[in-house]
Amino acid sequence: VWASPLPLAWQFRFGWLYGVVDQVIFEEGSLKAVIEYKSYYNVNKMEITQASLYGLLASLVFATRPKVYVKALKKILEVKDWEIWALKALRRLRRL
């Protein structure tokens, strides 16, 4: 098992999307989870969208479907529909 922050990037038709995931977890050479940590209590749409985009980047780079989590101070939220969140965010980015 290996866990660490990890920079990720992918080039789409509209440009590059990049970011540094707070923590990725690999088990036996396979990416299992992406975790975005927050230093406050509330998790809102922005945090879910950010973690979802990191899940998408990790999925594209490592050809796997990781679990995506947002960890706030006292709770951890699994983003089960992260693909939908990420695709909606990409559609908004394309309009810019």
Biotite code that builds the C-alpha atoms (Angstrom):
import biotite.structure as struc

atoms = struc.array([
    struc.Atom([0.000, 0.000, 0.000], chain_id="A", res_id=1, res_name="VAL", atom_name="CA", element="C"),
    struc.Atom([1.341, 3.418, -0.930], chain_id="A", res_id=2, res_name="TRP", atom_name="CA", element="C"),
    struc.Atom([-0.320, 6.800, -0.275], chain_id="A", res_id=3, res_name="ALA", atom_name="CA", element="C"),
    struc.Atom([0.952, 10.256, -1.209], chain_id="A", res_id=4, res_name="SER", atom_name="CA", element="C"),
    struc.Atom([-0.013, 13.595, -2.775], chain_id="A", res_id=5, res_name="PRO", atom_name="CA", element="C"),
    struc.Atom([0.214, 13.382, -6.558], chain_id="A", res_id=6, res_name="LEU", atom_name="CA", element="C"),
    struc.Atom([0.161, 15.947, -9.367], chain_id="A", res_id=7, res_name="PRO", atom_name="CA", element="C"),
    struc.Atom([-2.059, 14.918, -12.300], chain_id="A", res_id=8, res_name="LEU", atom_name="CA", element="C"),
    struc.Atom([-2.767, 16.432, -15.711], chain_id="A", res_id=9, res_name="ALA", atom_name="CA", element="C"),
    struc.Atom([-4.658, 15.578, -18.893], chain_id="A", res_id=10, res_name="TRP", atom_name="CA", element="C"),
    struc.Atom([-4.988, 17.456, -22.165], chain_id="A", res_id=11, res_name="GLN", atom_name="CA", element="C"),
    struc.Atom([-8.538, 17.832, -23.463], chain_id="A", res_id=12, res_name="PHE", atom_name="CA", element="C"),
    struc.Atom([-9.535, 19.536, -26.724], chain_id="A", res_id=13, res_name="ARG", atom_name="CA", element="C"),
    struc.Atom([-10.199, 22.790, -24.875], chain_id="A", res_id=14, res_name="PHE", atom_name="CA", element="C"),
    struc.Atom([-6.887, 22.730, -22.985], chain_id="A", res_id=15, res_name="GLY", atom_name="CA", element="C"),
    struc.Atom([-5.084, 21.217, -20.029], chain_id="A", res_id=16, res_name="TRP", atom_name="CA", element="C"),
    struc.Atom([-6.704, 20.264, -16.745], chain_id="A", res_id=17, res_name="LEU", atom_name="CA", element="C"),
    struc.Atom([-4.281, 19.778, -13.894], chain_id="A", res_id=18, res_name="TYR", atom_name="CA", element="C"),
    struc.Atom([-4.123, 19.715, -10.129], chain_id="A", res_id=19, res_name="GLY", atom_name="CA", element="C"),
    struc.Atom([-2.482, 18.098, -7.147], chain_id="A", res_id=20, res_name="VAL", atom_name="CA", element="C"),
    struc.Atom([-4.561, 15.468, -5.380], chain_id="A", res_id=21, res_name="VAL", atom_name="CA", element="C"),
    struc.Atom([-4.092, 15.623, -1.603], chain_id="A", res_id=22, res_name="ASP", atom_name="CA", element="C"),
    struc.Atom([-3.784, 11.859, -1.370], chain_id="A", res_id=23, res_name="GLN", atom_name="CA", element="C"),
    struc.Atom([-3.945, 8.899, -3.727], chain_id="A", res_id=24, res_name="VAL", atom_name="CA", element="C"),
    struc.Atom([-3.905, 5.345, -2.479], chain_id="A", res_id=25, res_name="ILE", atom_name="CA", element="C"),
    struc.Atom([-2.372, 2.503, -4.459], chain_id="A", res_id=26, res_name="PHE", atom_name="CA", element="C"),
    struc.Atom([-2.659, -1.145, -3.502], chain_id="A", res_id=27, res_name="GLU", atom_name="CA", element="C"),
    struc.Atom([-0.623, -3.763, -5.327], chain_id="A", res_id=28, res_name="GLU", atom_name="CA", element="C"),
    struc.Atom([0.211, -1.295, -8.101], chain_id="A", res_id=29, res_name="GLY", atom_name="CA", element="C"),
    struc.Atom([-3.391, -0.265, -8.756], chain_id="A", res_id=30, res_name="SER", atom_name="CA", element="C"),
    struc.Atom([-4.950, 3.098, -7.905], chain_id="A", res_id=31, res_name="LEU", atom_name="CA", element="C"),
    struc.Atom([-7.760, 2.505, -5.413], chain_id="A", res_id=32, res_name="LYS", atom_name="CA", element="C"),
    struc.Atom([-8.754, 5.913, -3.985], chain_id="A", res_id=33, res_name="ALA", atom_name="CA", element="C"),
    struc.Atom([-8.458, 9.675, -4.378], chain_id="A", res_id=34, res_name="VAL", atom_name="CA", element="C"),
    struc.Atom([-8.905, 11.741, -1.214], chain_id="A", res_id=35, res_name="ILE", atom_name="CA", element="C"),
    struc.Atom([-9.275, 15.518, -0.997], chain_id="A", res_id=36, res_name="GLU", atom_name="CA", element="C"),
    struc.Atom([-8.714, 16.907, 2.519], chain_id="A", res_id=37, res_name="TYR", atom_name="CA", element="C"),
    struc.Atom([-10.355, 20.069, 3.834], chain_id="A", res_id=38, res_name="LYS", atom_name="CA", element="C"),
    struc.Atom([-9.400, 21.924, 7.003], chain_id="A", res_id=39, res_name="SER", atom_name="CA", element="C"),
    struc.Atom([-12.970, 22.968, 7.800], chain_id="A", res_id=40, res_name="TYR", atom_name="CA", element="C"),
    struc.Atom([-16.251, 21.272, 8.714], chain_id="A", res_id=41, res_name="TYR", atom_name="CA", element="C"),
    struc.Atom([-18.584, 21.770, 5.774], chain_id="A", res_id=42, res_name="ASN", atom_name="CA", element="C"),
    struc.Atom([-18.336, 20.053, 2.406], chain_id="A", res_id=43, res_name="VAL", atom_name="CA", element="C"),
    struc.Atom([-20.213, 21.793, -0.380], chain_id="A", res_id=44, res_name="ASN", atom_name="CA", element="C"),
    struc.Atom([-20.514, 21.525, -4.165], chain_id="A", res_id=45, res_name="LYS", atom_name="CA", element="C"),
    struc.Atom([-17.121, 23.113, -4.827], chain_id="A", res_id=46, res_name="MET", atom_name="CA", element="C"),
    struc.Atom([-15.267, 20.509, -2.793], chain_id="A", res_id=47, res_name="GLU", atom_name="CA", element="C"),
    struc.Atom([-17.246, 17.662, -4.361], chain_id="A", res_id=48, res_name="ILE", atom_name="CA", element="C"),
    struc.Atom([-16.562, 19.032, -7.843], chain_id="A", res_id=49, res_name="THR", atom_name="CA", element="C"),
    struc.Atom([-12.842, 19.421, -7.124], chain_id="A", res_id=50, res_name="GLN", atom_name="CA", element="C"),
    struc.Atom([-12.525, 15.863, -5.809], chain_id="A", res_id=51, res_name="ALA", atom_name="CA", element="C"),
    struc.Atom([-14.564, 14.572, -8.760], chain_id="A", res_id=52, res_name="SER", atom_name="CA", element="C"),
    struc.Atom([-12.251, 16.251, -11.264], chain_id="A", res_id=53, res_name="LEU", atom_name="CA", element="C"),
    struc.Atom([-9.272, 14.698, -9.486], chain_id="A", res_id=54, res_name="TYR", atom_name="CA", element="C"),
    struc.Atom([-11.025, 11.337, -9.727], chain_id="A", res_id=55, res_name="GLY", atom_name="CA", element="C"),
    struc.Atom([-11.464, 11.878, -13.463], chain_id="A", res_id=56, res_name="LEU", atom_name="CA", element="C"),
    struc.Atom([-7.814, 12.843, -13.930], chain_id="A", res_id=57, res_name="LEU", atom_name="CA", element="C"),
    struc.Atom([-6.669, 9.808, -11.954], chain_id="A", res_id=58, res_name="ALA", atom_name="CA", element="C"),
    struc.Atom([-9.017, 7.596, -13.946], chain_id="A", res_id=59, res_name="SER", atom_name="CA", element="C"),
    struc.Atom([-7.666, 8.851, -17.268], chain_id="A", res_id=60, res_name="LEU", atom_name="CA", element="C"),
    struc.Atom([-3.990, 8.713, -16.263], chain_id="A", res_id=61, res_name="VAL", atom_name="CA", element="C"),
    struc.Atom([-4.071, 5.305, -14.568], chain_id="A", res_id=62, res_name="PHE", atom_name="CA", element="C"),
    struc.Atom([-6.902, 3.640, -16.561], chain_id="A", res_id=63, res_name="ALA", atom_name="CA", element="C"),
    struc.Atom([-8.832, 2.655, -13.449], chain_id="A", res_id=64, res_name="THR", atom_name="CA", element="C"),
    struc.Atom([-11.965, 3.692, -11.549], chain_id="A", res_id=65, res_name="ARG", atom_name="CA", element="C"),
    struc.Atom([-10.904, 4.907, -8.111], chain_id="A", res_id=66, res_name="PRO", atom_name="CA", element="C"),
    struc.Atom([-13.155, 5.658, -5.196], chain_id="A", res_id=67, res_name="LYS", atom_name="CA", element="C"),
    struc.Atom([-13.334, 9.404, -4.529], chain_id="A", res_id=68, res_name="VAL", atom_name="CA", element="C"),
    struc.Atom([-13.576, 10.931, -1.052], chain_id="A", res_id=69, res_name="TYR", atom_name="CA", element="C"),
    struc.Atom([-13.721, 14.377, 0.508], chain_id="A", res_id=70, res_name="VAL", atom_name="CA", element="C"),
    struc.Atom([-12.448, 14.383, 4.089], chain_id="A", res_id=71, res_name="LYS", atom_name="CA", element="C"),
    struc.Atom([-13.492, 17.353, 6.214], chain_id="A", res_id=72, res_name="ALA", atom_name="CA", element="C"),
    struc.Atom([-12.535, 17.844, 9.864], chain_id="A", res_id=73, res_name="LEU", atom_name="CA", element="C"),
    struc.Atom([-14.994, 15.407, 11.394], chain_id="A", res_id=74, res_name="LYS", atom_name="CA", element="C"),
    struc.Atom([-16.431, 13.446, 8.494], chain_id="A", res_id=75, res_name="LYS", atom_name="CA", element="C"),
    struc.Atom([-15.520, 11.671, 5.302], chain_id="A", res_id=76, res_name="ILE", atom_name="CA", element="C"),
    struc.Atom([-17.835, 11.760, 2.303], chain_id="A", res_id=77, res_name="LEU", atom_name="CA", element="C"),
    struc.Atom([-17.597, 9.219, -0.506], chain_id="A", res_id=78, res_name="GLU", atom_name="CA", element="C"),
    struc.Atom([-18.554, 10.805, -3.814], chain_id="A", res_id=79, res_name="VAL", atom_name="CA", element="C"),
    struc.Atom([-20.269, 7.853, -5.455], chain_id="A", res_id=80, res_name="LYS", atom_name="CA", element="C"),
    struc.Atom([-21.382, 9.720, -8.602], chain_id="A", res_id=81, res_name="ASP", atom_name="CA", element="C"),
    struc.Atom([-18.091, 11.542, -9.179], chain_id="A", res_id=82, res_name="TRP", atom_name="CA", element="C"),
    struc.Atom([-18.141, 10.879, -12.923], chain_id="A", res_id=83, res_name="GLU", atom_name="CA", element="C"),
    struc.Atom([-21.360, 12.889, -13.300], chain_id="A", res_id=84, res_name="ILE", atom_name="CA", element="C"),
    struc.Atom([-19.966, 15.753, -11.191], chain_id="A", res_id=85, res_name="TRP", atom_name="CA", element="C"),
    struc.Atom([-16.744, 15.798, -13.245], chain_id="A", res_id=86, res_name="ALA", atom_name="CA", element="C"),
    struc.Atom([-18.507, 15.740, -16.617], chain_id="A", res_id=87, res_name="LEU", atom_name="CA", element="C"),
    struc.Atom([-20.817, 18.598, -15.590], chain_id="A", res_id=88, res_name="LYS", atom_name="CA", element="C"),
    struc.Atom([-17.772, 20.620, -14.493], chain_id="A", res_id=89, res_name="ALA", atom_name="CA", element="C"),
    struc.Atom([-15.978, 19.912, -17.779], chain_id="A", res_id=90, res_name="LEU", atom_name="CA", element="C"),
    struc.Atom([-19.012, 21.073, -19.715], chain_id="A", res_id=91, res_name="ARG", atom_name="CA", element="C"),
    struc.Atom([-18.936, 24.350, -17.769], chain_id="A", res_id=92, res_name="ARG", atom_name="CA", element="C"),
    struc.Atom([-15.186, 24.719, -18.444], chain_id="A", res_id=93, res_name="LEU", atom_name="CA", element="C"),
    struc.Atom([-15.699, 24.299, -22.174], chain_id="A", res_id=94, res_name="ARG", atom_name="CA", element="C"),
    struc.Atom([-18.049, 27.299, -22.184], chain_id="A", res_id=95, res_name="ARG", atom_name="CA", element="C"),
    struc.Atom([-15.392, 29.643, -20.729], chain_id="A", res_id=96, res_name="LEU", atom_name="CA", element="C"),
])
